[in-house]
Amino acid sequence: MALTPEEKEFLSRGYKLEIRQETKFFCRREQELGSRFEKKTCSTGDALRAQQASAEEALRRIQSNRPTINN
């Protein structure tokens, strides 16, 4: 299976590729809050793109609601 440029970017951000039943999953280990233990999380490329779009939209909303300072 060939990787798209976007999938290659996931790998450059520390995700590891796992193929399960011909579906690509991008996994990484993340430390759980308040613990020294790590948890493995896996998502499909579509799910990662949706998370990224949601985060970018939330950032835009926060920045647009920020009050401006007038001198």
TIKELUM-794671 format. One record per residue: x, y, z of N, C-alpha, C, O, CB in turn; residue number from 1. Coordinates in steps of 0.05 Angstrom, whole numbers. Glycine has a CB too. Layout:
BEGIN
lummi n_px = X n_py = Y n_pz = Z ca_px = X ca_py = Y ca_pz = Z c_px = X c_py = Y c_pz = Z o_px = X o_py = Y o_pz = Z cb_px = X cb_py = Y cb_pz = Z n = NUM .
...
//
This chain:
BEGIN
lummi n_px = 17 n_py = -24 n_pz = 0 ca_px = 0 ca_py = 0 ca_pz = 0 c_px = 18 c_py = 25 c_pz = 0 o_px = 35 o_py = 28 o_pz = 17 cb_px = -19 cb_py = 0 cb_pz = 24 n = 1 .
lummi n_px = 13 n_py = 42 n_pz = -19 ca_px = 28 ca_py = 67 ca_pz = -21 c_px = 17 c_py = 87 c_pz = -1 o_px = -7 o_py = 87 o_pz = 6 cb_px = 27 cb_py = 78 cb_pz = -50 n = 2 .
lummi n_px = 35 n_py = 105 n_pz = 8 ca_px = 27 ca_py = 126 ca_pz = 27 c_px = 23 c_py = 152 c_pz = 13 o_px = 38 o_py = 159 o_pz = -6 cb_px = 48 cb_py = 129 cb_pz = 50 n = 3 .
lummi n_px = 3 n_py = 167 n_pz = 21 ca_px = -2 ca_py = 193 ca_pz = 10 c_px = 17 c_py = 213 c_pz = 24 o_px = 28 o_py = 206 o_pz = 45 cb_px = -32 cb_py = 202 cb_pz = 13 n = 4 .
lummi n_px = 21 n_py = 237 n_pz = 13 ca_px = 38 ca_py = 256 ca_pz = 27 c_px = 27 c_py = 263 c_pz = 55 o_px = 43 o_py = 267 o_pz = 74 cb_px = 39 cb_py = 282 cb_pz = 10 n = 5 .
lummi n_px = 1 n_py = 263 n_pz = 58 ca_px = -11 ca_py = 269 ca_pz = 84 c_px = -5 c_py = 247 c_pz = 104 o_px = 1 o_py = 252 o_pz = 127 cb_px = -42 cb_py = 273 cb_pz = 82 n = 6 .
lummi n_px = -6 n_py = 222 n_pz = 95 ca_px = 1 ca_py = 199 ca_pz = 112 c_px = 30 c_py = 199 c_pz = 119 o_px = 37 o_py = 192 o_pz = 142 cb_px = -6 cb_py = 173 cb_pz = 98 n = 7 .
lummi n_px = 47 n_py = 207 n_pz = 101 ca_px = 76 ca_py = 210 ca_pz = 107 c_px = 80 c_py = 231 c_pz = 129 o_px = 98 o_py = 229 o_pz = 146 cb_px = 92 cb_py = 217 cb_pz = 82 n = 8 .
lummi n_px = 64 n_py = 252 n_pz = 129 ca_px = 66 ca_py = 273 ca_pz = 149 c_px = 58 c_py = 261 c_pz = 177 o_px = 71 o_py = 268 o_pz = 196 cb_px = 48 cb_py = 297 cb_pz = 142 n = 9 .
lummi n_px = 38 n_py = 244 n_pz = 178 ca_px = 31 ca_py = 231 ca_pz = 203 c_px = 55 c_py = 216 c_pz = 214 o_px = 61 o_py = 217 o_pz = 238 cb_px = 7 cb_py = 212 cb_pz = 200 n = 10 .
lummi n_px = 69 n_py = 202 n_pz = 197 ca_px = 92 ca_py = 187 ca_pz = 206 c_px = 114 c_py = 206 c_pz = 216 o_px = 128 o_py = 199 o_pz = 235 cb_px = 103 cb_py = 169 cb_pz = 183 n = 11 .
lummi n_px = 117 n_py = 229 n_pz = 203 ca_px = 138 ca_py = 248 ca_pz = 211 c_px = 131 c_py = 260 c_pz = 238 o_px = 148 o_py = 271 o_pz = 252 cb_px = 142 cb_py = 269 cb_pz = 190 n = 12 .
lummi n_px = 105 n_py = 260 n_pz = 245 ca_px = 97 ca_py = 271 ca_pz = 271 c_px = 97 c_py = 250 c_pz = 294 o_px = 87 o_py = 255 o_pz = 315 cb_px = 69 cb_py = 282 cb_pz = 269 n = 13 .
lummi n_px = 109 n_py = 226 n_pz = 288 ca_px = 113 ca_py = 207 ca_pz = 309 c_px = 93 c_py = 184 c_pz = 309 o_px = 94 o_py = 166 o_pz = 327 cb_px = 112 cb_py = 220 cb_pz = 335 n = 14 .
lummi n_px = 75 n_py = 183 n_pz = 290 ca_px = 56 ca_py = 160 ca_pz = 289 c_px = 70 c_py = 137 c_pz = 275 o_px = 88 o_py = 140 o_pz = 259 cb_px = 31 cb_py = 168 cb_pz = 273 n = 15 .
lummi n_px = 62 n_py = 113 n_pz = 283 ca_px = 72 ca_py = 88 ca_pz = 270 c_px = 49 c_py = 76 c_pz = 254 o_px = 26 o_py = 76 o_pz = 264 cb_px = 84 cb_py = 68 cb_pz = 292 n = 16 .
lummi n_px = 55 n_py = 66 n_pz = 231 ca_px = 34 ca_py = 54 ca_pz = 214 c_px = 29 c_py = 25 c_pz = 222 o_px = 48 o_py = 9 o_pz = 225 cb_px = 43 cb_py = 56 cb_pz = 184 n = 17 .
lummi n_px = 4 n_py = 19 n_pz = 225 ca_px = -5 ca_py = -9 ca_pz = 229 c_px = -27 c_py = -15 c_pz = 209 o_px = -45 o_py = 2 o_pz = 205 cb_px = -15 cb_py = -14 cb_pz = 259 n = 18 .
lummi n_px = -25 n_py = -38 n_pz = 196 ca_px = -46 ca_py = -45 ca_pz = 177 c_px = -62 c_py = -68 c_pz = 189 o_px = -50 o_py = -90 o_pz = 195 cb_px = -34 cb_py = -53 cb_pz = 149 n = 19 .
lummi n_px = -88 n_py = -64 n_pz = 192 ca_px = -106 ca_py = -84 ca_pz = 204 c_px = -128 c_py = -89 c_pz = 184 o_px = -143 o_py = -71 o_pz = 178 cb_px = -117 cb_py = -75 cb_pz = 231 n = 20 .
lummi n_px = -130 n_py = -113 n_pz = 175 ca_px = -151 ca_py = -121 ca_pz = 155 c_px = -153 c_py = -101 c_pz = 132 o_px = -174 o_py = -91 o_pz = 125 cb_px = -178 cb_py = -122 cb_pz = 169 n = 21 .
lummi n_px = -129 n_py = -95 n_pz = 121 ca_px = -126 ca_py = -77 ca_pz = 98 c_px = -134 c_py = -48 c_pz = 103 o_px = -139 o_py = -33 o_pz = 85 cb_px = -143 cb_py = -88 cb_pz = 75 n = 22 .
lummi n_px = -136 n_py = -40 n_pz = 129 ca_px = -141 ca_py = -13 ca_pz = 136 c_px = -116 c_py = -1 c_pz = 150 o_px = -105 o_py = -14 o_pz = 167 cb_px = -166 cb_py = -11 cb_pz = 155 n = 23 .
lummi n_px = -108 n_py = 23 n_pz = 142 ca_px = -85 ca_py = 36 ca_pz = 154 c_px = -93 c_py = 50 c_pz = 180 o_px = -112 o_py = 65 o_pz = 180 cb_px = -72 cb_py = 56 cb_pz = 134 n = 24 .
lummi n_px = -78 n_py = 44 n_pz = 201 ca_px = -82 ca_py = 58 ca_pz = 226 c_px = -55 c_py = 71 c_pz = 233 o_px = -34 o_py = 60 o_pz = 228 cb_px = -91 cb_py = 38 cb_pz = 249 n = 25 .
lummi n_px = -57 n_py = 95 n_pz = 245 ca_px = -34 ca_py = 109 ca_pz = 254 c_px = -35 c_py = 110 c_pz = 284 o_px = -53 o_py = 121 o_pz = 296 cb_px = -33 cb_py = 138 cb_pz = 241 n = 26 .
lummi n_px = -14 n_py = 98 n_pz = 297 ca_px = -14 ca_py = 94 ca_pz = 325 c_px = 10 c_py = 109 c_pz = 338 o_px = 31 o_py = 113 o_pz = 325 cb_px = -13 cb_py = 64 cb_pz = 332 n = 27 .
lummi n_px = 6 n_py = 116 n_pz = 363 ca_px = 28 ca_py = 127 ca_pz = 379 c_px = 22 c_py = 123 c_pz = 408 o_px = -1 o_py = 119 o_pz = 416 cb_px = 34 cb_py = 157 cb_pz = 373 n = 28 .
lummi n_px = 43 n_py = 124 n_pz = 424 ca_px = 40 ca_py = 120 ca_pz = 453 c_px = 39 c_py = 148 c_pz = 465 o_px = 55 o_py = 166 o_pz = 459 cb_px = 64 cb_py = 104 cb_pz = 465 n = 29 .
lummi n_px = 20 n_py = 152 n_pz = 483 ca_px = 16 ca_py = 177 ca_pz = 496 c_px = 15 c_py = 172 c_pz = 526 o_px = 3 o_py = 153 o_pz = 535 cb_px = -9 cb_py = 192 cb_pz = 487 n = 30 .
lummi n_px = 28 n_py = 190 n_pz = 541 ca_px = 27 ca_py = 187 ca_pz = 570 c_px = 0 c_py = 197 c_pz = 581 o_px = -10 o_py = 218 o_pz = 573 cb_px = 51 cb_py = 204 cb_pz = 583 n = 31 .
lummi n_px = -12 n_py = 181 n_pz = 598 ca_px = -37 ca_py = 188 ca_pz = 609 c_px = -33 c_py = 210 c_pz = 630 o_px = -14 o_py = 209 o_pz = 645 cb_px = -51 cb_py = 163 cb_pz = 622 n = 32 .
lummi n_px = -51 n_py = 229 n_pz = 631 ca_px = -50 ca_py = 251 ca_pz = 650 c_px = -50 c_py = 240 c_pz = 678 o_px = -68 o_py = 224 o_pz = 686 cb_px = -73 cb_py = 271 cb_pz = 645 n = 33 .
lummi n_px = -31 n_py = 249 n_pz = 694 ca_px = -30 ca_py = 241 ca_pz = 722 c_px = -18 c_py = 213 c_pz = 726 o_px = -20 o_py = 202 o_pz = 748 cb_px = -57 cb_py = 242 cb_pz = 734 n = 34 .
lummi n_px = -5 n_py = 202 n_pz = 706 ca_px = 6 ca_py = 176 ca_pz = 708 c_px = 33 c_py = 174 c_pz = 694 o_px = 38 o_py = 191 o_pz = 676 cb_px = -13 cb_py = 155 cb_pz = 697 n = 35 .
lummi n_px = 49 n_py = 155 n_pz = 702 ca_px = 74 ca_py = 151 ca_pz = 687 c_px = 71 c_py = 130 c_pz = 665 o_px = 89 o_py = 125 o_pz = 650 cb_px = 96 cb_py = 143 cb_pz = 706 n = 36 .
lummi n_px = 47 n_py = 118 n_pz = 663 ca_px = 42 ca_py = 98 ca_pz = 644 c_px = 33 c_py = 109 c_pz = 617 o_px = 21 o_py = 130 o_pz = 616 cb_px = 21 cb_py = 78 cb_pz = 654 n = 37 .
lummi n_px = 41 n_py = 96 n_pz = 596 ca_px = 33 ca_py = 104 ca_pz = 569 c_px = 10 c_py = 88 c_pz = 559 o_px = 7 o_py = 65 o_pz = 567 cb_px = 57 cb_py = 103 cb_pz = 550 n = 38 .
lummi n_px = -5 n_py = 100 n_pz = 542 ca_px = -28 ca_py = 86 ca_pz = 529 c_px = -25 c_py = 88 c_pz = 499 o_px = -18 o_py = 109 o_pz = 489 cb_px = -55 cb_py = 99 cb_pz = 539 n = 39 .
lummi n_px = -29 n_py = 66 n_pz = 486 ca_px = -27 ca_py = 66 ca_pz = 457 c_px = -54 c_py = 75 c_pz = 445 o_px = -75 o_py = 63 o_pz = 451 cb_px = -19 cb_py = 37 cb_pz = 446 n = 40 .
lummi n_px = -53 n_py = 95 n_pz = 428 ca_px = -77 ca_py = 104 ca_pz = 414 c_px = -73 c_py = 102 c_pz = 384 o_px = -52 o_py = 108 o_pz = 374 cb_px = -84 cb_py = 133 cb_pz = 422 n = 41 .
lummi n_px = -94 n_py = 92 n_pz = 371 ca_px = -93 ca_py = 88 ca_pz = 342 c_px = -117 c_py = 101 c_pz = 329 o_px = -139 o_py = 100 o_pz = 340 cb_px = -91 cb_py = 58 cb_pz = 335 n = 42 .
lummi n_px = -113 n_py = 113 n_pz = 306 ca_px = -135 ca_py = 125 ca_pz = 291 c_px = -130 c_py = 121 c_pz = 261 o_px = -107 o_py = 117 o_pz = 252 cb_px = -138 cb_py = 155 cb_pz = 297 n = 43 .
lummi n_px = -151 n_py = 122 n_pz = 245 ca_px = -148 ca_py = 122 ca_pz = 216 c_px = -139 c_py = 149 c_pz = 207 o_px = -141 o_py = 169 o_pz = 222 cb_px = -174 cb_py = 113 cb_pz = 202 n = 44 .
lummi n_px = -130 n_py = 151 n_pz = 182 ca_px = -122 ca_py = 177 ca_pz = 171 c_px = -146 c_py = 196 c_pz = 170 o_px = -143 o_py = 220 o_pz = 176 cb_px = -111 cb_py = 173 cb_pz = 143 n = 45 .
lummi n_px = -170 n_py = 186 n_pz = 164 ca_px = -194 ca_py = 203 ca_pz = 163 c_px = -199 c_py = 215 c_pz = 190 o_px = -206 o_py = 238 o_pz = 193 cb_px = -218 cb_py = 187 cb_pz = 153 n = 46 .
lummi n_px = -197 n_py = 198 n_pz = 211 ca_px = -202 ca_py = 208 ca_pz = 238 c_px = -182 c_py = 229 c_pz = 247 o_px = -189 o_py = 249 o_pz = 260 cb_px = -202 cb_py = 184 cb_pz = 258 n = 47 .
lummi n_px = -156 n_py = 225 n_pz = 240 ca_px = -136 ca_py = 244 ca_pz = 247 c_px = -141 c_py = 271 c_pz = 232 o_px = -137 o_py = 292 o_pz = 243 cb_px = -108 cb_py = 234 cb_pz = 240 n = 48 .
lummi n_px = -149 n_py = 269 n_pz = 207 ca_px = -155 ca_py = 294 ca_pz = 192 c_px = -179 c_py = 308 c_pz = 204 o_px = -179 o_py = 333 o_pz = 206 cb_px = -161 cb_py = 287 cb_pz = 162 n = 49 .
lummi n_px = -199 n_py = 294 n_pz = 213 ca_px = -223 ca_py = 306 ca_pz = 225 c_px = -215 c_py = 319 c_pz = 252 o_px = -224 o_py = 341 o_pz = 258 cb_px = -245 cb_py = 285 cb_pz = 230 n = 50 .
lummi n_px = -198 n_py = 306 n_pz = 268 ca_px = -188 ca_py = 318 ca_pz = 293 c_px = -173 c_py = 343 c_pz = 287 o_px = -176 o_py = 363 o_pz = 302 cb_px = -171 cb_py = 298 cb_pz = 308 n = 51 .
lummi n_px = -156 n_py = 343 n_pz = 267 ca_px = -140 ca_py = 367 ca_pz = 260 c_px = -158 c_py = 390 c_pz = 251 o_px = -154 o_py = 412 o_pz = 259 cb_px = -120 cb_py = 360 cb_pz = 238 n = 52 .
lummi n_px = -178 n_py = 384 n_pz = 234 ca_px = -196 ca_py = 404 ca_pz = 225 c_px = -212 c_py = 416 c_pz = 248 o_px = -217 o_py = 440 o_pz = 249 cb_px = -215 cb_py = 393 cb_pz = 204 n = 53 .
lummi n_px = -220 n_py = 399 n_pz = 267 ca_px = -236 ca_py = 408 ca_pz = 290 c_px = -218 c_py = 426 c_pz = 308 o_px = -228 o_py = 447 o_pz = 317 cb_px = -246 cb_py = 384 cb_pz = 307 n = 54 .
lummi n_px = -193 n_py = 419 n_pz = 312 ca_px = -175 ca_py = 435 ca_pz = 328 c_px = -170 c_py = 462 c_pz = 315 o_px = -169 o_py = 483 o_pz = 328 cb_px = -149 cb_py = 420 cb_pz = 333 n = 55 .
lummi n_px = -166 n_py = 462 n_pz = 288 ca_px = -162 ca_py = 487 ca_pz = 274 c_px = -186 c_py = 505 c_pz = 276 o_px = -183 o_py = 529 o_pz = 279 cb_px = -154 cb_py = 482 cb_pz = 245 n = 56 .
lummi n_px = -210 n_py = 494 n_pz = 273 ca_px = -235 ca_py = 509 ca_pz = 275 c_px = -238 c_py = 521 c_pz = 303 o_px = -246 o_py = 544 o_pz = 306 cb_px = -259 cb_py = 492 cb_pz = 268 n = 57 .
lummi n_px = -232 n_py = 505 n_pz = 324 ca_px = -233 ca_py = 515 ca_pz = 352 c_px = -214 c_py = 538 c_pz = 356 o_px = -220 o_py = 558 o_pz = 369 cb_px = -228 cb_py = 493 cb_pz = 372 n = 58 .
lummi n_px = -190 n_py = 536 n_pz = 345 ca_px = -170 ca_py = 557 ca_pz = 347 c_px = -180 c_py = 583 c_pz = 333 o_px = -176 o_py = 605 o_pz = 343 cb_px = -143 cb_py = 548 cb_pz = 335 n = 59 .
lummi n_px = -192 n_py = 580 n_pz = 309 ca_px = -202 ca_py = 603 ca_pz = 295 c_px = -224 c_py = 617 c_pz = 311 o_px = -225 o_py = 641 o_pz = 313 cb_px = -213 cb_py = 595 cb_pz = 267 n = 60 .
lummi n_px = -242 n_py = 601 n_pz = 323 ca_px = -264 ca_py = 613 ca_pz = 339 c_px = -253 c_py = 628 c_pz = 363 o_px = -262 o_py = 649 o_pz = 370 cb_px = -283 cb_py = 591 cb_pz = 349 n = 61 .
lummi n_px = -233 n_py = 616 n_pz = 376 ca_px = -221 ca_py = 629 ca_pz = 400 c_px = -207 c_py = 655 c_pz = 391 o_px = -211 o_py = 676 o_pz = 404 cb_px = -200 cb_py = 611 cb_pz = 413 n = 62 .
lummi n_px = -193 n_py = 655 n_pz = 369 ca_px = -179 ca_py = 679 ca_pz = 360 c_px = -198 c_py = 700 c_pz = 350 o_px = -193 o_py = 724 o_pz = 354 cb_px = -159 cb_py = 672 cb_pz = 338 n = 63 .
lummi n_px = -220 n_py = 692 n_pz = 339 ca_px = -240 ca_py = 713 ca_pz = 329 c_px = -255 c_py = 725 c_pz = 352 o_px = -266 o_py = 747 o_pz = 349 cb_px = -259 cb_py = 700 cb_pz = 309 n = 64 .
lummi n_px = -257 n_py = 711 n_pz = 375 ca_px = -272 ca_py = 722 ca_pz = 398 c_px = -254 c_py = 737 c_pz = 417 o_px = -264 o_py = 747 o_pz = 437 cb_px = -286 cb_py = 699 cb_pz = 412 n = 65 .
lummi n_px = -229 n_py = 739 n_pz = 411 ca_px = -210 ca_py = 753 ca_pz = 428 c_px = -215 c_py = 783 c_pz = 426 o_px = -216 o_py = 793 o_pz = 404 cb_px = -181 cb_py = 745 cb_pz = 422 n = 66 .
lummi n_px = -218 n_py = 796 n_pz = 449 ca_px = -222 ca_py = 825 ca_pz = 447 c_px = -197 c_py = 840 c_pz = 437 o_px = -174 o_py = 831 o_pz = 443 cb_px = -229 cb_py = 836 cb_pz = 475 n = 67 .
lummi n_px = -201 n_py = 861 n_pz = 422 ca_px = -178 ca_py = 877 ca_pz = 412 c_px = -172 c_py = 899 c_pz = 432 o_px = -190 o_py = 909 o_pz = 445 cb_px = -185 cb_py = 888 cb_pz = 384 n = 68 .
lummi n_px = -147 n_py = 906 n_pz = 433 ca_px = -139 ca_py = 928 ca_pz = 451 c_px = -135 c_py = 953 c_pz = 435 o_px = -119 o_py = 954 o_pz = 416 cb_px = -112 cb_py = 920 cb_pz = 466 n = 69 .
lummi n_px = -150 n_py = 974 n_pz = 442 ca_px = -148 ca_py = 999 ca_pz = 428 c_px = -131 c_py = 1018 c_pz = 444 o_px = -135 o_py = 1021 o_pz = 468 cb_px = -176 cb_py = 1011 cb_pz = 422 n = 70 .
lummi n_px = -112 n_py = 1032 n_pz = 431 ca_px = -95 ca_py = 1051 ca_pz = 445 c_px = -106 c_py = 1079 c_pz = 442 o_px = -95 o_py = 1098 o_pz = 452 cb_px = -66 cb_py = 1050 cb_pz = 435 n = 71 .
//
